[in-house]
């Protein structure tokens, strides 16, 4: 069997949670998640495109942590997102495990001493290798600089390199298309646009939940120039959102989904760098996750911008955990 051990800075730590029994009927996430041992299951090797194998069975999922808030610091936001991977695991652990796929955990890539670009490249290499071995990869961020790290892996994967149309869907109050001299949590999608152009590929980017007051006219102009599809937060009624997502999915082969938790109202997700005054309702965001999970096109996902230092009773971490549970069903 092929062997692959991701290069991480903090190795897998056993999960903990409530204990109701050892049987399958009592399983919770902490009992179901195992260390990723580098052995690629046969079901994973069957196919690398989308969230299901070529036989239609659920592909095994692998979790990777990206402990970084360097991009948020550079973007003059509230730091603390480096502690998010551990907080998300803590919130996931006690949840009942109803998934029909195996889930393993690799540990964390850590950005230290301001070395953001190095951390992004290392995470990207891990993601690409795991995708190519047939896994569904899920990154626990990290500030939204996580997105460019994810993109480096997705764009280098065999699925994209052999010509499958990649779509990038961002659930976010912000375009994150800033043109800055130094990369940050505000620049990842402009970085992606330039990388896709350099590779001769069309940049297929859509954003759901844009807050008009929190994005300058220059950012809207950049989005228009790049052909970005978007819905404003005030326009995110359930049916309209469903149609928007369905239309985007129809034009792509594989999807990279990134969720910036500041897309949600501040009352639901207070523990983020930039809490939303309006936001997209949680039921709408959850419905999007179910729609994407059913599509069979999900190649990679990440959840970003949880800041445990500003969370209230673990509220935002619990939301992140619930969305991950939905996406991996």
C-alpha positions as CSV (number, residue, x, y, z in Angstrom):
1,X,0.0,0.0,0.0
2,X,1.2,3.6,-0.7
3,X,2.4,5.4,2.4
4,X,2.3,9.1,3.1
5,X,2.9,10.8,6.4
6,X,2.2,14.6,6.2
7,X,4.9,16.9,7.4
8,X,3.4,18.6,10.5
9,X,4.7,20.6,13.4
10,X,2.3,19.4,16.0
11,X,1.5,15.7,15.7
12,X,-1.9,14.1,16.1
13,X,-3.2,14.2,19.7
14,X,-5.9,11.8,20.9
15,X,-9.3,13.4,21.0
16,X,-11.5,13.4,24.1
17,X,-15.2,13.7,24.7
18,X,-18.3,12.2,26.5
19,X,-18.3,8.4,26.8
20,X,-21.6,6.5,26.3
21,X,-20.2,3.1,25.3
22,X,-17.8,1.4,23.0
23,X,-20.3,0.1,20.4
24,X,-21.0,1.7,17.0
25,X,-24.4,2.9,18.2
26,X,-22.7,5.0,20.9
27,X,-19.8,6.5,18.8
28,X,-18.9,10.1,19.0
29,X,-16.4,11.9,16.9
30,X,-13.6,11.5,19.5
31,X,-14.0,7.8,19.3
32,X,-14.2,7.7,15.5
33,X,-11.3,9.9,14.5
34,X,-8.0,8.1,14.3
35,X,-4.4,9.1,13.6
36,X,-3.6,9.2,9.9
37,X,-1.0,6.5,9.6
38,X,0.0,7.2,6.0
39,X,-1.6,4.1,4.6
40,X,-4.0,4.8,1.7
41,X,-7.1,2.7,1.9
42,X,-8.3,0.9,-1.2
43,X,-11.5,3.0,-1.2
44,X,-9.4,6.1,-1.3
45,X,-7.3,4.9,-4.2
46,X,-10.4,4.3,-6.3
47,X,-10.7,7.9,-7.3
48,X,-9.5,11.4,-6.5
49,X,-12.2,13.7,-7.9
50,X,-15.1,14.9,-5.8
51,X,-16.3,13.7,-2.4
52,X,-17.1,10.2,-3.6
53,X,-14.9,7.6,-5.3
54,X,-15.6,6.3,-8.8
55,X,-17.7,3.5,-7.3
56,X,-19.8,6.1,-5.5
57,X,-18.7,5.2,-2.0
58,X,-17.7,7.8,0.5
59,X,-14.1,8.7,0.4
60,X,-12.1,8.8,3.6
61,X,-11.6,12.3,5.0
62,X,-8.4,13.7,6.5
63,X,-8.3,16.6,8.8
64,X,-5.3,19.0,8.8
65,X,-4.8,21.9,11.2
66,X,-3.3,25.2,10.1
67,X,-2.4,27.1,13.2
68,X,-1.9,30.6,11.8
69,X,-2.9,34.2,12.5
70,X,0.0,35.8,10.8
71,X,-2.2,36.8,7.9
72,X,-4.7,38.4,10.3
73,X,-1.9,40.3,12.0
74,X,-0.7,41.6,8.6
75,X,-4.2,42.6,7.8
76,X,-4.5,44.5,11.1
77,X,-7.2,42.2,12.5
78,X,-7.7,40.6,15.9
79,X,-5.1,37.9,16.3
80,X,-5.9,34.6,18.0
81,X,-6.9,32.3,15.1
82,X,-3.8,30.2,15.5
83,X,-5.5,28.5,18.5
84,X,-8.6,27.6,16.3
85,X,-7.6,24.0,15.2
86,X,-7.5,22.8,18.8
87,X,-10.8,24.6,19.6
88,X,-12.6,23.1,16.6
89,X,-11.4,19.6,17.5
90,X,-12.6,20.1,21.1
91,X,-16.1,21.1,19.8
92,X,-16.2,18.2,17.3
93,X,-15.2,15.6,19.8
94,X,-18.4,15.2,21.8
95,X,-20.7,15.2,18.7
96,X,-22.4,11.9,17.8
97,X,-20.7,10.3,14.8
98,X,-23.2,9.6,12.0
99,X,-20.8,9.7,9.0
100,X,-20.5,6.9,6.5
101,X,-16.8,7.6,5.9
102,X,-13.7,7.2,7.9
103,X,-12.0,10.3,9.3
104,X,-8.4,10.6,10.3
105,X,-6.4,13.5,11.7
106,X,-2.8,14.4,10.8
107,X,-2.0,17.2,13.3
108,X,-1.1,20.8,12.6
109,X,1.1,22.9,10.4
110,X,2.1,25.8,12.5
111,X,3.1,29.3,11.3
112,X,5.7,30.8,13.6
113,X,8.1,33.7,13.5
114,X,6.1,35.4,10.8
115,X,6.9,32.7,8.2
116,X,3.4,32.7,6.6
117,X,4.5,31.8,3.1
118,X,6.6,28.9,4.2
119,X,3.6,27.6,6.3
120,X,1.2,28.0,3.3
121,X,3.6,26.1,1.0
122,X,4.0,23.2,3.5
123,X,0.3,22.9,4.1
124,X,-0.3,23.0,0.3
125,X,2.1,20.1,-0.3
126,X,0.3,18.0,2.3
127,X,-3.1,18.8,0.8
128,X,-2.0,17.9,-2.8
129,X,-0.5,14.6,-1.7
130,X,-3.5,13.6,0.3
131,X,-5.9,14.6,-2.5
132,X,-3.9,12.6,-5.0
133,X,-4.1,9.6,-2.8
134,X,-7.9,9.8,-3.0
135,X,-8.9,11.6,0.2
136,X,-11.4,14.3,0.9
137,X,-9.2,16.9,2.7
138,X,-10.5,19.3,5.4
139,X,-8.3,22.1,6.9
140,X,-9.1,23.6,10.2
141,X,-7.8,27.2,10.1
142,X,-6.4,29.6,11.0
143,X,-7.0,33.1,9.7
144,X,-8.3,33.3,6.1
145,X,-4.7,33.2,4.9
146,X,-5.6,29.5,5.2
147,X,-7.4,29.9,1.9
148,X,-4.2,30.4,-0.1
149,X,-2.5,27.5,1.6
150,X,-5.5,25.3,0.6
151,X,-5.4,26.6,-3.0
152,X,-1.7,25.7,-3.3
153,X,-2.7,22.2,-2.6
154,X,-5.8,22.0,-4.6
155,X,-4.3,23.6,-7.7
156,X,-1.3,21.2,-7.6
157,X,-3.6,18.2,-7.3
158,X,-3.9,15.7,-10.2
159,X,-7.6,16.5,-10.5
160,X,-6.9,20.1,-11.5
161,X,-3.6,19.4,-13.3
162,X,-5.4,17.0,-15.6
163,X,-7.9,19.7,-16.6
164,X,-10.9,19.4,-14.4
165,X,-12.6,22.7,-14.0
166,X,-12.0,24.1,-10.5
167,X,-14.5,26.3,-8.7
168,X,-13.8,28.2,-5.5
169,X,-16.8,29.0,-3.4
170,X,-16.2,31.4,-0.5
171,X,-18.8,31.9,2.3
172,X,-17.6,35.2,3.6
173,X,-18.5,38.8,4.3
174,X,-15.4,40.0,2.4
175,X,-14.0,39.5,-1.1
176,X,-10.5,39.2,0.3
177,X,-9.2,40.6,-3.0
178,X,-6.9,43.2,-1.5
179,X,-3.9,44.3,-3.7
180,X,-1.2,44.6,-1.0
181,X,2.6,44.4,-1.2
182,X,2.6,41.6,1.5
183,X,0.2,38.7,1.4
184,X,-2.3,38.6,4.3
185,X,-5.7,37.2,5.3
186,X,-7.2,39.9,3.0
187,X,-5.3,38.9,-0.2
188,X,-5.7,35.2,-0.9
189,X,-8.2,35.3,-3.7
190,X,-6.4,37.9,-5.7
191,X,-3.3,35.7,-5.3
192,X,-5.4,32.8,-6.6
193,X,-6.7,34.9,-9.5
194,X,-3.1,35.7,-10.6
195,X,-1.9,32.1,-10.1
196,X,-4.8,30.8,-12.2
197,X,-4.1,33.3,-15.0
198,X,-0.4,32.3,-14.9
199,X,-1.5,28.7,-15.3
200,X,-3.7,29.5,-18.2
201,X,-6.9,28.5,-16.4
202,X,-10.1,30.4,-15.9
203,X,-10.6,31.9,-12.4
204,X,-14.0,30.6,-11.2
205,X,-14.6,32.3,-7.9
206,X,-17.9,33.0,-6.2
207,X,-18.7,34.6,-2.8
208,X,-21.8,34.2,-0.8
209,X,-22.5,36.8,2.0
210,X,-20.7,39.9,0.9
211,X,-21.2,42.8,3.2
212,X,-21.4,46.0,1.1
213,X,-20.4,48.3,3.9
214,X,-17.3,46.2,4.6
215,X,-15.9,46.1,1.1
216,X,-14.7,49.3,-0.6
217,X,-15.7,50.3,-4.1
218,X,-12.2,49.4,-5.3
219,X,-12.8,45.8,-4.1
220,X,-16.1,45.6,-6.0
221,X,-14.4,46.9,-9.1
222,X,-11.7,44.3,-8.7
223,X,-14.4,41.6,-8.3
224,X,-16.2,42.8,-11.4
225,X,-12.9,42.9,-13.4
226,X,-12.2,39.3,-12.4
227,X,-15.8,38.1,-13.2
228,X,-16.5,37.1,-9.6
229,X,-20.0,36.0,-8.9
230,X,-21.4,37.1,-5.5
231,X,-24.5,37.6,-3.4
232,X,-24.8,40.3,-0.8
233,X,-25.6,39.3,2.7
234,X,-29.0,41.1,2.5
235,X,-29.9,39.0,-0.6
236,X,-29.2,35.6,1.0
237,X,-32.7,34.3,1.1
238,X,-32.8,30.5,1.2
239,X,-34.2,29.9,-2.4
240,X,-32.0,32.5,-4.0
241,X,-28.9,31.1,-2.3
242,X,-29.8,27.6,-3.4
243,X,-30.1,28.7,-7.0
244,X,-26.9,30.7,-6.8
245,X,-24.9,27.6,-5.5
246,X,-26.6,25.3,-8.0
247,X,-25.7,27.6,-10.9
248,X,-22.1,27.8,-9.8
249,X,-21.8,24.0,-9.3
250,X,-23.2,23.5,-12.8
251,X,-20.2,25.2,-14.4
252,X,-17.4,23.3,-12.6
253,X,-16.1,19.7,-12.1
254,X,-14.5,19.9,-8.6
255,X,-15.1,22.4,-5.8
256,X,-12.9,24.0,-3.2
257,X,-15.2,25.4,-0.4
258,X,-13.8,27.8,2.1
259,X,-15.9,29.1,5.0
260,X,-14.9,32.3,6.8
261,X,-17.0,32.2,9.9
262,X,-17.5,36.0,9.8
263,X,-20.1,35.3,7.2
264,X,-22.4,34.5,10.1
265,X,-24.2,37.1,12.3
266,X,-22.1,38.2,15.3
267,X,-24.7,36.7,17.6
268,X,-24.0,33.3,16.1
269,X,-20.3,33.6,15.5
270,X,-18.8,36.2,17.9
271,X,-15.4,34.6,18.0
272,X,-14.0,35.9,14.7
273,X,-11.6,38.7,13.8
274,X,-14.3,40.8,12.3
275,X,-17.8,40.0,13.7
276,X,-20.7,40.7,11.2
277,X,-23.3,43.3,12.0
278,X,-25.7,41.6,9.6
279,X,-24.5,38.2,8.3
280,X,-26.1,35.2,6.6
281,X,-28.4,33.1,8.8
282,X,-27.0,29.8,10.1
283,X,-29.8,27.8,8.6
284,X,-29.0,29.2,5.1
285,X,-25.3,28.4,5.5
286,X,-26.1,24.9,6.8
287,X,-28.3,24.3,3.8
288,X,-25.5,25.4,1.5
289,X,-23.2,22.8,3.2
290,X,-25.8,20.1,2.7
291,X,-26.3,21.1,-1.0
292,X,-22.5,20.9,-1.6
293,X,-22.1,17.6,0.2
294,X,-24.9,16.1,-2.0
295,X,-23.3,17.4,-5.2
296,X,-20.4,14.9,-5.1
297,X,-18.1,17.7,-6.4
298,X,-16.5,18.6,-3.2
299,X,-12.7,18.1,-3.5
300,X,-11.4,20.1,-0.5
301,X,-12.8,22.3,2.2
302,X,-11.5,24.6,5.0
303,X,-13.0,26.6,7.9
304,X,-11.3,29.8,8.8
305,X,-11.2,32.8,11.1
306,X,-12.3,31.2,14.4
307,X,-10.7,33.2,17.2
308,X,-11.2,31.4,20.5
309,X,-10.0,34.4,22.5
310,X,-13.1,36.3,21.5
311,X,-15.6,33.4,21.5
312,X,-18.5,33.3,23.9
313,X,-19.0,29.9,25.6
314,X,-17.4,28.2,22.6
315,X,-20.3,29.3,20.5
316,X,-18.4,29.9,17.3
317,X,-16.3,26.7,17.7
318,X,-19.5,24.7,18.0
319,X,-20.9,26.3,14.8
320,X,-17.7,25.4,13.0
321,X,-17.9,21.8,14.3
322,X,-21.6,21.5,13.2
323,X,-20.8,22.8,9.7
324,X,-17.9,20.3,9.3
325,X,-20.1,17.5,10.5
326,X,-22.6,18.4,7.8
327,X,-20.1,18.7,5.0
328,X,-18.5,15.4,5.8
329,X,-21.8,13.4,5.9
